């Protein structure tokens, strides 16, 4: 099977699962109240921080060994780490959270989700890397689709049955992961040789020594990265309420959808170009210019739409009680634009082997976001915390974008000129949307007109930038 077909199958499954999830959100927001959604988001943020490091990152090394026996031992180590974390560590964390009064009455019934969520998500994470090693791309794609379908259908059914609580949102997530694992097992992948008998202790120790940098360093990097991404939900819940955390979580989910759908695909396509051109700095610089311009054109229209019309858009799509979520998305739109550029340019960390710098940036992001949100929240309430989050993200990721562009040979002045040119090309769209706010109160016809204007602008940009079509095609894969 060709490489292109493998990418199409795997990427298509991921895109399909994301589309299923986002299409179900308007139904879910009309069944579940913001405080229930916030309680679930609080607990899921804890799981999202914990489960990648619950493996101690042994699973990240599964693709590296030349021999299958070592890879199988790495899988065994990763699975054992997940089980120990879920059975021993997470219950202690849940008990500590309950005693420290960091969980309110709405979120307290979800404490069980810490152990179950880490176990389910951690095992899926381990199996994905092992299946990737064995090129089981079709199984991985169907697993992702099955997880999204099972999760969303269960959550919607529970809401329609009058059980619209955060506990059922959490249970839907666990059921989705269980279906994901069931798809893997139903495919009957080859049983790891290390699992057929008791593995030799000496061999396990040798494997742990050989790949010790993964638990020692990679796990910390993931902790900082995931912490910086998920900590705002925890802060909103702790400082204000579960309802505010739910509003923020929905806003971030909508803002992050273009990044999940497009950002990774763009980075993957560019990584191939960058590796091929690593020995030709002039061509790599020109390719980087095209990347930045194309990525900017891809992400700017949806972010601009949310930045201008976020509250009205959320009111129409998700329901009137989610109006504040649109306001938070409106404020944070600029931060996601900068983060999107950082995400697609982050391939330069790997090309130039600057993992320590990446770790430093992730740590700075975590510290800056935490400090800015707490100070903003104490001084100016919820919106103060949101504006603090915006400032911290733009500052840290903006500086990181400038640094990554310098690795490609593009200085600060050249980067400023590149962004200025892109902004000039997008100015007509910005002016039209800014003037359209009062008009869009007129109903569906006005929204259809706005969508047509947005589509026309994107089409015009695509005609001007041929590389944009290549990136868009990659995103669909």
C-alpha positions, -999 to +999 in steps of 0.1 A: +000+000+000+014+034-010+025+060+016-001+085+002-029+060+006-019+053+042-019+090+050-053+094+033-068+066+054-053+077+087-058+114+082-093+109+068-103+089+100-090+117+122-108+144+102-141+124+102-139+119+140-134+156+145-162+165+122-186+141+140-176+157+173-181+193+162-214+186+145-228+171+177-218+201+199-249+223+190-271+195+200-252+188+233-252+225+243-290+226+240-293+195+263-266+202+289-263+234+310-230+254+311-223+243+348-226+206+339-204+211+308-179+231+330-178+203+356-170+178+330-144+201+313-127+206+347-123+169+352-114+162+316-086+189+318-071+170+347-073+137+327-058+155+296-028+166+317-024+133+333-029+106+307+000+115+283+025+114+312+008+084+328+026+063+302+059+079+313+063+085+275+075+049+269+049+047+242+066+075+222+097+053+218+077+023+203+084+034+167+122+037+173+137+002+179+147-018+149+137-051+165+102-061+175+111-075+209+123-041+222+092-024+208+070-049+225+088-044+258+083-006+255+046-013+250+045-034+281+063-007+301+038+019+288+007-002+296+021-011+331+027+026+338-008+036+328-024+008+349-003+018+380-011+055+375-048+048+371-052+023+399-028+039+425-019+075+417-052+089+404-074+078+433-049+096+456-051+127+435-089+126+435-089+122+473-065+152+477-087+174+454-118+165+475-101+173+508-086+205+495-121+218+485-108+224+449-138+205+435-173+220+440-205+201+445-212+198+407-178+184+399-174+161+429-195+132+414-170+132+385-139+124+406-142+087+395-134+100+360-098+107+369-089+070+373-112+057+345-103+085+321-066+081+326-069+043+322-090+045+290-072+073+273-038+060+283-044+025+269-057+040+236-026+062+235-003+032+239-021+010+213-021+038+187+016+040+186+020+002+185-006-001+156+013+028+138+045+008+140+026-022+124+011+001+098-025-007+108-037+026+094-072+015+086-078+001+121-066+034+136-089+054+114-120+033+123-110+034+159-111+072+159-144+073+141-160+047+164-149+066+195-165+098+183-197+081+173-201+061+206-192+091+228-216+116+210-245+092+206-244+081+242-242+117+255-271+129+233-292+098+243-285+105+280-295+142+276-327+133+258-335+108+286-333+135+312-298+126+324-280+158+312-253+158+339-215+161+338-212+125+350-229+113+318-206+135+297-176+119+314-191+084+310-196+090+273-159+098+270-149+066+287-174+046+266-159+062+235-124+052+245-136+016+253-151+014+218-118+027+204-099-001+222-126-027+211-120-018+174-082-023+180-088-057+196-114-068+170-088-064+143-067-091+161-034-074+158-003-096+164+002-103+201+034-087+214+061-114+218+070-100+252+035-107+264+034-144+255+056-153+284+072-136+314+097-111+300+133-113+314+139-087+341+173-080+326+159-072+292+133-049+307+160-030+327+181-027+296+152-013+276+145+012+304+181+023+305+183+027+267+151+049+265+153+066+299+153+101+284+116+096+275+103+094+311+130+118+324+126+146+298+098+140+273+073+135+301+081+169+316+078+185+282+043+170+278+034+181+313+043+217+306+026+217+271-006+200+283-006+221+315-004+253+296-033+242+273-056+228+300-048+249+331-071+278+321-101+256+325-090+246+360-083+282+369-117+294+357-134+267+377-114+273+409-116+311+408-151+316+395-175+287+388-181+255+368-204+275+345-176+300+336-153+270+330-179+255+307-182+287+287-145+289+283-142+252+273-168+255+246-152+287+232-118+270+231-132+239+215-147+260+186-115+281+183-093+250+183-113+231+157-096+247+127-062+241+143-069+204+148-084+200+113-058+221+094-028+229+116-013+194+119-019+187+082-001+219+072+028+211+096+030+176+082+032+188+046+057+215+054+079+191+074+084+170+042+094+202+022+117+214+050+136+181+054+142+180+016+154+216+016+175+216+047+207+218+027+194+247+006+188+276+029+176+300+002+149+276-010+140+267+026+135+304+033+113+309+003+093+278+013+089+292+048+076+325+034+050+305+015+041+285+045+035+315+067+015+334+041-006+303+033-011+294+070-021+330+078-047+329+049-061+296+061-066+305+097-073+343+095-108+342+080-124+319+106-106+336+135-117+370+121-153+359+119-151+348+156-133+379+166-159+402+151-191+382+155-183+356+182-212+363+206-238+365+178-225+333+162-226+313+195-261+326+202-273+313+169-254+280+167-252+268+204-281+286+220-287+319+239-273+307+272-239+303+255-236+339+245-207+345+270-188+316+255-189+336+222-176+366+241-146+347+254-139+332+219-141+368+205-114+380+229-091+349+224-094+348+186-060+366+182-043+342+206-054+312+185-042+329+153-007+332+169-008+297+183-018+283+149+013+299+134+034+286+163+020+251+157+028+249+120+063+264+125+072+241+154+086+216+129+118+237+131+124+226+167+129+190+153+147+200+121+173+220+141+172+198+172+161+225+196+141+204+220+154+222+250+143+255+237+108+240+231+107+228+267+117+263+278+089+279+257+063+254+271+074+262+306+073+299+300+038+295+285+026+277+315+040+302+340+028+333+320-007+320+315-011+311+351+002+344+364-017+366+339-050+348+345-048+350+383-038+386+383-064+395+357-091+376+375-083+391+409-083+426+395-110+426+369-131+394+372-138+369+345-130+391+315-098+403+332-087+366+334-096+361+297-077+392+286-047+381+308-048+347+290-048+365+256-019+387+266+003+358+279-004+336+249+003+363+223+035+374+241+050+339+245+039+323+213+045+355+193+081+356+205+084+319+197+071+325+162+098+352+157+124+328+170+113+299+147+113+322+117+149+332+126+158+295+124+146+296+088+167+327+081+138+352+082+146+382+105+121+402+126+119+429+099+112+404+071+086+387+093+068+420+100+067+428+062+053+393+055+025+397+080+018+433+069+014+422+033-010+394+043-031+418+064-034+442+035-048+414+014-073+405+041-083+441+048-115+440+026-128+410+046-120+426+079-139+458+070-169+439+056-173+418+088-168+448+110-196+466+093-218+435+093-223+431+130-256+452+133-269+437+100-265+401+111-293+406+137-316+405+107-318+367+107-308+337+085-307+356+053-281+380+067-260+351+080-261+334+045-249+367+030-220+368+055-211+332+047-211+340+010-188+370+015-164+348+036-164+321+010-157+346-018-128+360+002-113+326+008-117+317-029-099+349-039-071+341-016-068+306-029-065+319-065-037+343-054-018+316-035-015+283-053+003+267-024-028+274-003-047+247-022-020+221-015-023+228+022-061+227+021-060+194+002-036+180+029-060+190+056-088+170+040-065+140+041 
